[in-house]
Amino acid sequence: MQKMPLVVHYHGGNVVATLLAVLWLAACATTPDDIDKWADSVGGEERIAKAMADAKTEASVRVYALVKLIKLGELDRMIGALKELPEAERLATIKEGGPEIGKLFKVPDLKVQAAAKDALYAFTKLGHQTLEEQSRQALLAWYSYNFMDKYAAGNFSAFHVLSDIGPAAGDVLVALLEKEPPAWAKVGKIIEKINDPGTTRKASDLILKWLVEQSPGFAPELLQLATGVRDDRVTDFLDAFVAEKKNTMASREAAFNTLSFNVSKRSLPVALAIFTDRKESIDLRGIAIEIIRKVGEPANLQYVYPFLKDEAVKWAAFGTVLKIGGAAELEKALGELNPTVVFWRDDYDIAQRHFMKFLSKDAAPTFVKFLKSPHIPLVTMALLGLQVHADAALADAEVKPLFDNARQIKNYLDEKPYTIGELARAVHKAILERPAGAVQKPDGDADAAKDEAQEPAE
């Protein structure tokens, strides 16, 4: 912009002086050409933002600057400039810029559309109810088609934006389930996050319809959707399907695995029936005990205890007892294990993982009791439990006296015999070296076998 000199002709009076002053100020005013020029220069974004916030900038030029900053992706500068304006001017600028922002959504370049989307999302945070509502509606309209292309576009993902909009996004999300099956997984996560009963019911209407249509073979994508989005009707349908032994084992397992996420108490009767049926597959029984564990009702332990002597599922049952009952059930649980069967290193590692995951230091006195057991596997597990939960004083008092115990722990180390005394020394050392308040990681944790039936995923 070229400055014109302020020339005052006193012989022409004040009128001439005033006119020339106005012309000089007009020549100094920011123009759209200036905005375009700055956009291509180093640091130009900051100059555009300053001009936008300047009270002397014409309204039309301020709107031009607003749109330019959006195109440039300078969201923070744009919002910062808006916040410097008085509220009336701020709202007027956004309102006047609305048509131009709307045009950005018609540009084929998705990056430009995403920049406009980010601007609208930012407008929802300015504290003006009408503006917020209008911006939300525009955002919902944009996300209502070609969802997968737009999901990650811009600074804010669809998950972030639509989760923040909340239940008001429900109808758009349910419509996307019908229109864009490839988007099921992502849309389902948003519906799950919003956790709106009305939206879940509408989505479940569709899911139940599709399950009925596809039965007895369900698309993996549909079951994946139902892991996070389902009401009681969908749960009941899948429970009944799993309980029906005429269905293929693979389809029953797939449906049952779906029910193991976001577990409902409604699935408990089926889970108990399958877990206690030794004729069922080990994989189905593994999923069943996982559901029982997650429901977590102490009354169900009566059905689990008998299986602590079932070699196929004993560690899954053992972990479930400890998860539900804690230290109060430890003595009974250890007592129910059969100490005369062969124990392998993997057995001890799984047991110690359970001690670490499901117990706390209040279990230490119970472990001390089992140090006096005549059964070497129980003494071994007691030492491993103390490694996790005993303090230095208890280690000195109870573990140290076992240093010279020569009884051998079969199958603990493959390469050589290993005694109770050697394990006691290793456990004592680990306890003393453990930082105060830290939890000891079980030995061999990374390499231990993790059969699903024996070690259900949490």
Sequence and secondary structure as in RCSB ss.txt:
>XXXX:A:sequence
MQKMPLVVHYHGGNVVATLLAVLWLAACATTPDDIDKWADSVGGEERIAKAMADAKTEASVRVYALVKLIKLGEL
DRMIGALKELPEAERLATIKEGGPEIGKLFKVPDLKVQAAAKDALYAFTKLGHQTLEEQSRQALLAWYSYNFMDK
YAAGNFSAFHVLSDIGPAAGDVLVALLEKEPPAWAKVGKIIEKINDPGTTRKASDLILKWLVEQSPGFAPELLQL
ATGVRDDRVTDFLDAFVAEKKNTMASREAAFNTLSFNVSKRSLPVALAIFTDRKESIDLRGIAIEIIRKVGEPAN
LQYVYPFLKDEAVKWAAFGTVLKIGGAAELEKALGELNPTVVFWRDDYDIAQRHFMKFLSKDAAPTFVKFLKSPH
IPLVTMALLGLQVHADAALADAEVKPLFDNARQIKNYLDEKPYTIGELARAVHKAILERPAGAVQKPDGDADAAK
DEAQEPAE
>XXXX:A:secstr
         GGG HHHHHHHHHHHHHHHS  HHHHHHHHTSTTHHHHHHHHHH TTS HHHHHHHHHHHHHTT H
HHHHHHHHHS HHHHHHHHHHHHHHHHHHTTSS HHHHHHHHHHHHHHTTSS HHHHHHHHHHHHHHHTSSHHHH
TT SSS HHHHHHHHGGGGHHHHHHHHHH GGGHHHHHHHHHHH  HHHHHHHHHHHHHHHHHHTTS  HHHHHH
HHHS  HHHHHHHHHHHH TTS HHHHHHHHHHHTSS  GGGHHHHHHHHT TTS HHHHHHHHHHHHHH  GGG
HHHHGGGGG TTTHHHHHHHHHHHHGGGGHHHHHHHS TTS   HHHHHHHHHHHHHH  GGGHHHHHHHTT S 
HHHHHHHHHHHHHH  HHHIIIIIGGGTT   B TTS SSS  BHHHHHHHHHHHHHHS TT     TTTTTS  
 TTTS   
